């Protein structure tokens, strides 16, 4: 199992990407239930996002904590 890149920051930008681990909220939910292939694909996207985000001044990006409603919506979407 690929280890989660979570750094316990959990702040989403306007695109619903966590500025701590660079995963989209849809990639965060059910991490431990995903296949190795899914996790590998997510980690490739994380690497690309991280490189793009590091070109920006992260202190200027508006963020908000993940809300319960956002979490539940992402979980429902994942299960469809």
Contact map, one row per residue, 1 for C-alpha under 8 A:
11100000000000000000000000000000000100000000000000000000000000000000000000000000
11110000000000000000000000000000000100110000000000000000000000000000000000000000
11111000000000000000000000000000000000000000000000000000000000000000000000000000
01111100000000000000000000000010000000000000000000000000000000000000000000000000
00111110000000000000100000000000000000000000000000000000000000000000000000000000
00011111100000000001100000000000000000000000000000000000000000000000000000000000
00001111110000000001100000000000000000000000000000000000000000000000000000000000
00000111110000000001000000000000000000000000000000000000000000000000000000000000
00000111111000000111100000000000000000000000000000000000000000000000000000000000
00000011111100000111100000000000000000000000000000000000000000001100000000000000
00000000111110001111000000000000000000000000000000000000000000111100000000000000
00000000011111111110000010000000000000000000000000000000000000111100000000000000
00000000001111111110000000000000000000000000000000000000000011110000000000000000
00000000000111111000000000000000000000000000000000000000000001100000000000000000
00000000000111111000000100000000000000000000000000000000000000000000000000000000
00000000000111111100000110000000000000000000000000000000000000000000000000000000
00000000001111111110011110000000000000000000000000000000000000000000000000000000
00000000111110011111111110000000000000000000000000000000000000000000000000000000
00000000111110001111111000000000000000000000000000000000010000000000000000000000
00000111111000000111110000000000000000000000000000000000000000000000000000000000
00001110110000000111111000000000000000000000010000000000000000000000000000000000
00000000000000001111111100000000000000000000011011000000000000000000000000000000
00000000000000001110111111110000000000000100110000000000000000000000000000000000
00000000000000111100011111110000000000000000000000000000000000000000000000000000
00000000000100011100001111111000000000000000000000000000000000000000001001000000
00000000000000000000001111111000000000000000000000000000000000000000000001101100
00000000000000000000001111111110000000000100000000000000000000000000000000000000
00000000000000000000001111111110000000000000000000000000000000000000000000000000
00000000000000000000000011111110000000000000000000000000000000000000001001100100
00000000000000000000000000111111110000000000000000000000000000000000000000100000
00010000000000000000000000111111110000100000000000000000000000000000000000000000
00000000000000000000000000000111110000000000000000000000000000000000000000000000
00000000000000000000000000000111111000000000000000000000000000000000000000000000
00000000000000000000000000000111111101100000000000000000000000000000000000000000
00000000000000000000000000000000111111100000000000000000000000000000000000000000
11000000000000000000000000000000011111110000000000000000000000000000000000000000
00000000000000000000000000000000001111111000000000000000000000000000000000000000
00000000000000000000000000000000011111111100000000000000000000000000000000000000
01000000000000000000000000000010011111111110000000000000000000000000000000000000
01000000000000000000000000000000000111111111000000000000000000000000000000000000
00000000000000000000000000000000000011111111100000000000000000000000000000000000
00000000000000000000001000100000000001111111110000000000000000000000000000000000
00000000000000000000000000000000000000111111111000000000000000000000000000000000
00000000000000000000000000000000000000011111111100000000000000000000000000000000
00000000000000000000001000000000000000001111111110000000000000000000000000000000
00000000000000000000111000000000000000000111111111000000000000000000000000000000
00000000000000000000010000000000000000000011111111100000000000000000000000000000
00000000000000000000000000000000000000000001111111110000000000000000000000000000
00000000000000000000010000000000000000000000111111111000000000000000000000000000
00000000000000000000010000000000000000000000011111111100000000000000000000000000
00000000000000000000000000000000000000000000001111111110000000000000000000000000
00000000000000000000000000000000000000000000000111111111000000000000000000000000
00000000000000000000000000000000000000000000000011111111110000000000000000000000
00000000000000000000000000000000000000000000000001111111110000000000000000000000
00000000000000000000000000000000000000000000000000111111100000000000000000000000
00000000000000000000000000000000000000000000000000011111110000000000000000000000
00000000000000000000000000000000000000000000000000001111111110000000000000000000
00000000000000000010000000000000000000000000000000001101111110000000000000000000
00000000000000000000000000000000000000000000000000000000111111000000000000000000
00000000000000000000000000000000000000000000000000000000111111000000000000000000
00000000000010000000000000000000000000000000000000000000111111100000000000000000
00000000000011000000000000000000000000000000000000000000001111110000000000000000
00000000001111000000000000000000000000000000000000000000000011111000000000000000
00000000001110000000000000000000000000000000000000000000000001111100000000000000
00000000011100000000000000000000000000000000000000000000000000111110000000000000
00000000011100000000000000000000000000000000000000000000000000011111011000000000
00000000000000000000000000000000000000000000000000000000000000001111111000000000
00000000000000000000000000000000000000000000000000000000000000000111111100000000
00000000000000000000000000000000000000000000000000000000000000000011111110000000
00000000000000000000000000000000000000000000000000000000000000000111111111000000
00000000000000000000000010001000000000000000000000000000000000000111111111100000
00000000000000000000000000000000000000000000000000000000000000000001111111110000
00000000000000000000000000000000000000000000000000000000000000000000111111111000
00000000000000000000000011001000000000000000000000000000000000000000011111111100
00000000000000000000000001001100000000000000000000000000000000000000001111111110
00000000000000000000000000000000000000000000000000000000000000000000000111111111
00000000000000000000000001000000000000000000000000000000000000000000000011111111
00000000000000000000000001001000000000000000000000000000000000000000000001111111
00000000000000000000000000000000000000000000000000000000000000000000000000111111
00000000000000000000000000000000000000000000000000000000000000000000000000011111
